Amino acid sequence: MKRNTPSLADFQAALVVSESGTFRAASEVLGMSASALSRQIAALEARLGARLFDRDTRNVTPTTSGLAFAKLAERMVNTSTDVMAEFDAHLSASNGRLTIAGLPSVTAGLLPDLLASFSRAHPDIDLRIIDALSGSVVEAIETGRADIGFTAGTVSARMRLTFHPLMDDTFVAVGAPGGPLEQDRIYDMAELVEMPLIAMERGTSVRELFDGACQRIDKVVSPRFEVAHLATAGALVAVNLGIILLPTLTLPVLPMERLVRRGISDFGARRRIGLVHQPGRSLSPTASAFLAHVRRNIPAGK
């Protein structure tokens, strides 16, 4: 037999009436008049085609069907309470999952401290990290594999995704002790481009900015080595095969205990680091909470 499905309010009303024994007591719990509650139960019984309560002038007694319905009503009300509690937790970003994509230099140099403090504040959020080059970070956001990403503010990233700038990353020169950067001082670009150079491969944000710095001093540079991974670059620099110009955030990936770091007077640009997400789509509560956490913990102008 087809019946109209009772509403959650119907289940709750039947449960409270069953537990209270009178419409007056039940109506006080539910915050409604006794007459309105009586009409609601009568309408529910009519829809179900079953009598749920026997009534006299003083009391309301559940029938056999009423007792069975009250058990089901208890399950429905408890399930609803649990569901709303879970949804409230979702809205408050106290649980859930957050997948973050990021450049290797960011995931190694910036994220660890941020994730540690965020995890302390939100211990029940499942955090996942995808470390990838800039193009793969963009792809991870666009395909939905990641909720939010850290990347450099290249033109292509800004056009395709919503970009929230966070900080500017200053370039420095890195070399081996006893090599071309032996003097502990600040170097200018004209000096650095005459040294044996190791460069990141074309297509990376680091290489794009390096090439721009060379163009500003009208120098065409042919690097001694071009590499795809920072670890490879660090290994080559450590054995004095050349120097490399890198953003400061990349340095934790390199064996800096075996290297020296020098300032650059006229590099002329900084790598802008920011968070990206899909345009036109609201961030999840967990992603919004993480974005707010990042902004609180990265000082302006760092």
Residue, then its C-alpha position, 0 to 999 in steps of 0.5 A: m500500500k502506498r502511503n505518504t512518508p511521514s515528516l521528521a516532525d511527525f516522527q518526533a511528535a509521535l515519539v514525544v507523545s509516546e514517552s509523555g503519556t499526555f498531549r499537554a506534556a508532549s506539547e510543552v516539550l515540542g513547544m506547540s499547543a496541545s490541540a495542534l499536536s492532537r490534530q497532527i497525530a490524528a492526521l498522521e494516523a489517517r495517512l498511515g491508516a493505523r491508530l497509534f494511540d488510544r485516548d481518554t480524557r486524561n491519558v494517551t496510550p500507545t497501541t501495538s502499532g503505536l509502540a512499533f512506530a515509536k521505535l522507528a521514530e526513535r531511530m529516525v530522530n536519532t539518525s537526524t540528530d547524528v546527521m545534523a551533528e556531522f553536517d555542523a562539524h562539516l560547516s565548522a571545519s572540525n572534520g572532513r578531508l582536505t587535499i592540497a597540491g603544491l610546488p615541491s619548494v612550497t610543500a617542503g619549505l612552507l607547508p610543514d609548519l602550517l600543516a602542523s599548526f592547522s592539524r593541532a587546531h583541526p585534529d580530525i581533518d584528513l590532510r593529503i598532499i600532492d607535490a608537483l610542478s606548477g602545471s600539475v598543480v593547476e591540473a590537480i585543481e582543475t580536475g578536482r583531485a585537489d581542493i586548493g593548491f600552492t603555486a607561483g603566480t604565473v600568468s597562466a595560473r592566474m588566468r585559469l584559476t582564482f589566485h590568492p597572493l600570499m607572499d613574495d619569495t626572494f631569489v638568492a645565489v647558491g654555490a659550494p664553499g670555495g667556489p665562485l661564491e666564496q666571498d661572503r658578500i652580495y653579488d650582482m647579476a652581471e657577475l653571476v651570469e659569468m659563472p658556471l650556471i645550473a638552471m631549472e628546466r624551461g617551463t618552471s616558474v623558477r626558470e621563467l623568472f631567471d630568464g627574465a632577470c637575464q633579459r633585464i641586463d641584456k644577457v643571453v645565458s647558456p646554463r652548464f646544466e639544466v635539471a628538472h628536480l631541485a635535489t639534482a640541482g643541489a647535488l650538482v652545486a654541492v660538488n662545485l659544478g656550478i652555481i644556481l639562482l633560486p627562490t628562498l623557499t626552495l632552499p630546504v630541499l637542498p643540502m644547505e649544510r654543504l652550500v653557501r648562500r649569497g644575496i643578489s643586488d639586482f635580480g629585479a623580481r620575486r616569485r609570488i607564491g599564492l593559493v589557487h582554487q577553481p574559479g566560480r566554485s565556493l571553497s569547502p569549509t575545510a579549505s576556507a578554514f585552511l586559507a584563513h589559517v595560512r593568511r593568519n600565519i604568513p606575515a604580510g610581505k614575508 
